[in-house]
């Protein structure tokens, strides 16, 4: 996580130049229109984060809390996309995927609900 760029990983950081070159806003003219769209994007991102402010105010170390939350969220996204569901604490990546039998398999959404309800 980079303090100036917000939650990211080393992989994200190395991809930043490619993202900037591939962003259509980079080539938009007039510049005033581009700047207005970028400002709107920044305001929207801040508005989406407003509900998180009370949680961060109660944190002992805001940086650590944001970093850990980001990495947990990223882990869940990666493992959900792979079809295995999010990893549970202490579970290794190399474990066998769950059984494909209907009674033995639990959907990723059901697993997430069970973890959140604990």
Helices and strands as residue ranges (DSSP letters): H 10-22, G 24-27, H 31-49, G 50-52, H 53-57, H 62-81, H 108-117
